[in-house]
Amino acid sequence: MKAESEKQIQQAESSQLEQSSFGLSALSFKLKIGFDGKRAANNLTGLGNYSRSLIEALANQFPQNQYLVYTPKVKAAKQIDSFFSKENIELKLPGNGSFLWRSLNILKDLVKDDVQIFHGLSHEIPFAIEHTRVKSVVTMHDLIFLRFPKYYKFIDRKLYEWKSKSACKRADKIIAISEKTKADIIEFYGINPHKIEVIYQTCDPIFKGSFQDSTLKRISLTYKLPEKFILNVGTIEERKNLKLIVQALKYVDEDYKLVVIGKKTGYFKTVEKEIEKLGLNKRVIFLQNIPFADLPGIYQLAKVFVYPSFYEGFGIPVIEALYSGTPTIAATGSCLEEAGGPDSIYVNPTDVKGLAYWINQILKSDSLQKEMKTKGLEFVQKFNSPLVTQQLINCYENILS
């Protein structure tokens, strides 16, 4: 693979000898930045939202640059179509979309397009990119597959480790999305701390404004939401720890129900059995495939948002809840304190009674609710797009200087 990659690099670079120089003089007016677009072009949640938000914020705040999004395929969806309609965001599809394209063949396209920086948005960068003129950045979201290997198949865990460790060793710069992730990269991969920069995530702008009462009423009626409910958002998997909320619900005011929004996995059966055992069938509501445009309204209608995950790289749902003005309870033990700030509540992810206590405390105290909403909204401003995006562009420029 190495011989093949070097040959492709030489061919691509030789084809550029007669074109304009790749010197720093071009940087004074324009950057050409390439991105791994696998998630941005195909995922409607999680890393897809992260990728689109990051690139879109750059395109809006620094329109003088060109943003090239490389992907072998594109999902047909309104969010994705809207993303690629931006004038300075360009979709780049391969001429030959072989299964090696993202890992190797993309190098030829990057050199041909005069890309100055390539940003791998999720744990990997192309092999041998360090042998080209293209500088590289990789975002590391978490190393959960090493912290909690039991949640992953052996072959998947080894593949993730191989790709991410290689990317960290070869990239010019690593972006960690939290101090906790940075610490994990140093611990597991032995990376020099000076190579890692913590740049927090933000969430989609749609969560940053209040919906009108008429819109909230429509959303409530459409999804048959109860008048009083606790909210949880995220994939229904063991690590996210939904079972703890169900167990705590038994000790919470009976007027309140639990609304869960997330994709079901095999763990759902465990949760379902717990609901039946505790006689809570009428108090737990599962919603799936909620249109992204309506999700902020559900956050805004919730009385409390609960996210007791055992481990996260950052915890975007916590940010979404705080922007929505919803009091938030999260778990200790990972990075959720970084996301939720000093005025959210944190409990041990195995403490059923502790979680129930704090849910009840918030529900019965208007003053506590008001304080958590106000201070939570103040804290979350540190994740606003202009600040995060400026840090990112500074990172790119420092690599090129």
C-alpha positions in Angstrom: 0.0 0.0 0.0 2.9 2.3 0.8 4.5 1.9 -2.6 1.2 2.5 -4.3 0.4 5.6 -2.3 3.8 7.1 -3.0 3.4 6.5 -6.7 0.0 8.2 -6.7 1.4 11.2 -4.8 4.2 11.6 -7.3 1.9 11.4 -10.2 -0.5 13.9 -8.7 2.2 16.4 -7.7 4.0 16.2 -11.0 0.8 17.2 -12.8 0.8 20.4 -10.8 4.3 21.6 -11.6 3.1 23.9 -14.4 0.2 25.3 -12.3 0.4 28.3 -9.9 2.7 27.9 -6.9 1.5 26.6 -3.6 3.3 29.2 -1.6 2.1 31.1 1.4 1.5 34.2 -0.7 -1.9 32.7 -1.6 -2.9 32.7 2.1 -3.3 36.4 2.3 -6.5 36.3 0.4 -7.8 32.7 0.4 -7.5 29.3 2.0 -8.5 26.1 0.3 -9.6 23.7 3.1 -10.7 20.1 2.4 -12.8 18.0 4.7 -13.6 14.3 5.1 -17.3 14.6 4.1 -18.4 11.0 4.9 -20.5 12.1 7.9 -21.5 15.6 6.7 -22.9 14.1 3.5 -24.6 11.0 4.9 -25.4 11.3 8.6 -28.4 13.2 9.9 -27.5 13.1 13.6 -24.3 13.1 15.8 -21.2 13.4 13.8 -23.2 14.5 10.7 -24.5 17.5 12.6 -21.1 18.2 14.0 -19.4 18.1 10.6 -22.1 20.3 8.9 -22.2 22.8 11.7 -18.4 23.2 11.7 -18.1 23.7 8.0 -21.1 25.9 7.7 -19.9 28.2 10.5 -16.5 28.5 8.8 -18.2 29.3 5.5 -20.4 32.0 7.0 -17.8 33.6 9.2 -14.9 33.4 6.8 -16.5 33.5 3.3 -13.2 34.4 1.6 -12.1 30.8 1.9 -13.1 27.8 -0.2 -14.4 24.7 1.6 -14.2 21.4 -0.3 -16.1 18.5 1.1 -14.9 15.1 -0.1 -17.2 12.1 -0.1 -17.8 9.0 -2.3 -21.6 9.3 -1.9 -24.3 11.7 -0.7 -27.6 10.9 1.1 -30.7 12.6 -0.2 -32.0 14.7 2.7 -33.2 18.3 3.2 -30.4 19.1 5.8 -27.7 17.8 3.5 -29.1 19.5 0.4 -29.3 22.8 2.2 -25.7 22.4 3.4 -24.3 21.9 -0.1 -26.3 24.9 -1.4 -23.8 27.3 0.2 -21.8 29.2 -2.4 -18.4 28.5 -0.9 -19.0 24.9 0.2 -18.2 22.6 -2.7 -19.1 18.9 -3.0 -16.2 16.8 -4.3 -17.1 13.3 -5.6 -14.5 10.9 -6.8 -14.1 9.9 -10.4 -13.5 6.4 -9.2 -15.2 5.8 -5.8 -13.3 2.6 -4.8 -13.5 1.4 -1.2 -9.9 2.7 -0.7 -10.8 6.3 -1.8 -11.2 7.9 1.6 -8.1 6.2 3.0 -5.7 6.5 0.0 -7.0 7.6 -3.4 -8.3 10.9 -2.1 -4.7 12.2 -2.0 -4.6 12.5 -5.7 -7.7 14.7 -5.6 -6.4 16.9 -2.7 -3.2 17.6 -4.6 -5.0 18.3 -7.8 -7.4 20.7 -6.1 -4.5 22.6 -4.5 -5.9 21.9 -1.0 -3.7 23.5 1.7 -5.3 21.8 4.7 -7.2 18.6 5.0 -9.4 18.2 8.1 -10.4 14.7 9.1 -13.5 15.3 11.1 -13.8 11.9 12.7 -10.7 10.1 14.0 -8.9 9.5 10.6 -7.0 11.1 7.8 -5.7 9.6 4.5 -2.7 7.3 4.7 0.5 8.9 3.5 -0.9 12.5 3.6 2.2 13.4 5.6 4.2 12.8 2.4 2.3 15.5 0.4 2.3 19.3 0.7 -1.2 19.1 2.2 -1.2 19.9 6.0 -3.5 17.8 8.1 -5.8 18.1 11.1 -7.8 15.4 12.8 -10.6 15.8 15.2 -10.8 13.2 18.0 -14.2 13.0 19.6 -13.5 10.3 22.2 -11.6 7.0 22.9 -14.7 5.3 24.4 -13.7 2.1 22.5 -10.6 1.9 24.7 -12.2 3.2 28.0 -15.2 0.8 27.7 -14.1 -2.0 25.3 -17.1 -4.2 26.3 -19.4 -2.0 24.3 -17.6 -2.8 21.0 -16.9 -5.9 19.0 -13.2 -6.9 19.1 -12.6 -6.4 15.4 -14.3 -2.9 15.4 -12.3 -1.9 18.5 -9.0 -2.8 16.9 -9.9 -1.1 13.6 -10.9 2.1 15.5 -7.7 2.0 17.5 -5.5 1.4 14.5 -7.0 4.3 12.4 -7.2 6.8 15.2 -3.8 6.1 16.7 -2.2 6.3 13.2 -4.1 9.6 12.5 -2.9 11.1 15.8 0.7 10.2 15.1 0.7 11.5 11.5 -1.5 14.6 11.6 0.1 18.0 11.9 -2.5 18.9 14.6 -5.0 17.1 16.7 -8.2 18.8 17.8 -9.8 17.2 20.9 -13.4 18.2 21.6 -12.9 18.3 25.4 -10.1 18.3 28.0 -11.2 14.8 28.9 -10.6 13.6 25.3 -7.2 15.3 25.3 -6.2 13.5 28.5 -7.3 10.2 27.0 -5.2 10.8 23.8 -2.2 11.5 25.9 -2.8 8.5 28.2 -3.6 5.8 25.5 -1.5 7.0 22.6 1.4 8.8 24.2 0.9 12.0 22.1 2.8 15.2 23.1 0.2 17.5 24.7 1.5 20.4 22.6 0.3 18.7 19.5 -3.3 18.7 20.8 -5.6 21.7 20.9 -9.0 21.6 22.7 -11.7 23.2 20.6 -15.1 22.6 21.9 -18.1 21.8 19.8 -21.2 23.9 19.4 -24.6 22.8 18.3 -26.8 23.6 15.4 -28.1 27.3 15.4 -31.6 26.0 15.4 -31.3 25.3 19.1 -30.2 28.8 19.9 -33.6 30.6 19.6 -36.9 30.3 21.3 -39.9 28.9 19.4 -43.2 30.8 19.3 -46.0 29.5 21.5 -48.0 28.6 18.4 -45.1 26.4 17.1 -44.6 24.8 20.5 -48.3 24.0 20.6 -48.2 22.4 17.1 -45.2 20.3 18.1 -46.9 19.2 21.4 -50.1 18.1 19.5 -48.2 16.5 16.6 -46.2 14.1 18.9 -48.9 13.8 21.6 -46.5 15.1 24.3 -47.7 15.1 27.9 -48.1 18.4 29.6 -45.4 17.6 32.1 -42.4 15.5 31.1 -38.7 14.7 31.6 -36.6 14.4 28.4 -33.8 12.1 27.3 -32.2 12.3 23.8 -29.7 9.9 22.4 -29.2 6.5 21.0 -30.8 3.9 23.3 -27.6 1.9 24.1 -26.1 0.6 27.3 -23.5 3.4 27.6 -26.1 6.1 27.5 -27.7 4.5 30.6 -31.4 5.0 30.0 -32.2 2.3 32.5 -31.1 4.5 35.3 -33.7 7.2 34.4 -36.4 4.5 34.2 -35.4 3.2 37.7 -35.4 6.8 39.1 -38.8 7.6 37.5 -40.5 5.3 40.0 -39.5 7.8 42.7 -40.5 10.9 40.8 -43.8 12.7 41.0 -46.4 10.6 39.1 -47.7 13.6 37.2 -44.5 13.5 35.2 -43.7 11.2 32.3 -40.4 10.4 30.6 -40.1 11.1 26.8 -37.2 9.4 25.1 -36.0 10.3 21.6 -33.4 8.1 20.0 -32.5 5.1 17.8 -33.2 1.7 19.4 -30.5 -0.9 19.7 -30.5 -4.3 21.4 -30.2 -2.6 24.7 -33.8 -1.3 24.3 -35.1 -4.8 25.3 -33.3 -4.4 28.7 -34.9 -1.0 29.2 -38.3 -2.4 28.1 -38.1 -5.2 30.7 -37.3 -2.7 33.4 -40.2 -0.5 32.5 -42.6 -3.5 32.7 -41.0 -4.7 36.0 -41.6 -1.3 37.6 -45.1 -0.9 36.1 -44.1 2.3 34.3 -45.6 1.4 30.8 -47.9 4.4 30.8 -45.2 6.8 32.0 -42.5 6.2 29.3 -43.0 7.5 25.7 -40.5 6.6 23.0 -40.3 8.8 19.9 -38.2 8.1 16.8 -37.5 9.8 13.5 -38.4 13.2 14.8 -37.8 15.9 12.2 -34.7 17.9 13.1 -36.6 21.2 12.8 -39.0 20.1 15.6 -36.4 18.8 18.0 -35.6 22.1 19.7 -39.3 22.6 20.4 -39.4 19.3 22.4 -36.4 20.4 24.4 -38.1 23.7 25.1 -41.3 22.0 26.3 -39.5 19.6 28.7 -39.3 20.4 32.4 -35.9 18.7 32.9 -33.4 17.1 30.6 -31.6 14.1 31.9 -28.4 12.6 30.4 -26.8 10.0 32.8 -24.3 8.6 30.2 -21.4 6.5 31.6 -19.0 8.1 29.2 -19.0 10.8 26.5 -16.4 12.7 24.5 -18.4 15.9 25.0 -22.2 15.6 25.1 -23.9 17.7 22.5 -27.4 17.0 23.8 -26.4 18.8 27.0 -25.5 21.8 25.0 -28.7 21.6 23.1 -30.7 21.5 26.3 -28.9 24.5 27.9 -29.5 26.6 24.8 -33.1 25.5 25.0 -33.4 26.9 28.5 -34.0 23.4 30.0 -32.6 22.5 33.4 -30.1 19.7 33.0 -28.9 16.7 35.0 -26.0 14.7 33.7 -23.5 12.1 35.0 -20.1 12.4 36.6 -17.1 10.5 35.4 -16.4 11.8 31.9 -16.6 15.2 30.3 -20.2 16.2 30.9 -19.2 18.7 33.6 -17.3 20.5 30.8 -20.4 20.6 28.6 -23.0 21.4 31.4 -21.0 23.9 33.5 -21.2 24.6 37.2 -24.9 25.2 37.5 -26.2 21.9 36.0 -26.6 19.0 38.3 -24.4 15.9 38.2 -25.0 12.4 39.7 -23.1 9.2 39.8 -24.3 7.1 36.8 -25.3 4.2 39.1 -27.1 6.3 41.8 -30.8 5.8 41.2 -32.0 7.5 44.4 -29.6 10.4 43.8 -31.0 11.0 40.3 -34.6 10.8 41.6 -33.8 13.3 44.4 -32.5 15.9 42.0 -35.2 15.5 39.5 -37.8 16.1 42.2 -35.9 19.0 43.6 -35.9 20.7 40.3 -39.5 19.9 39.5 -40.9 21.3 42.8 -38.8 24.5 42.9 -39.6 27.3 40.5 -36.7 29.3 41.8 -34.2 26.5 41.2 -35.6 26.0 37.6 -35.2 29.7 36.9 -31.7 29.8 38.3 -30.6 26.8 36.3 -32.1 28.1 33.1 -30.5 31.5 33.4 -27.0 30.4 34.5 -27.0 27.5 32.1 -27.8 29.8 29.2 -25.0 32.2 30.3 -22.5 29.4 30.5 -23.3 27.8 27.2 -22.4 31.1 25.4 -18.7 29.9 25.5 -19.7 27.3 22.8 -21.1 29.9 20.4 -20.1 29.5 16.8 -18.1 32.7 16.4 -15.8 31.9 19.3 -15.3 28.2 18.3 -14.9 29.1 14.6 -12.3 31.7 15.3 -10.3 29.2 17.3 -10.5 26.8 14.4 -9.4 29.2 11.8 -6.5 30.3 14.1 -5.5 26.6 14.3 -5.4 26.3 10.5 -3.4 29.4 10.0 -0.9 28.5 12.7 -0.3 25.2 10.9 0.4 27.0 7.7 2.6 29.7 9.1 
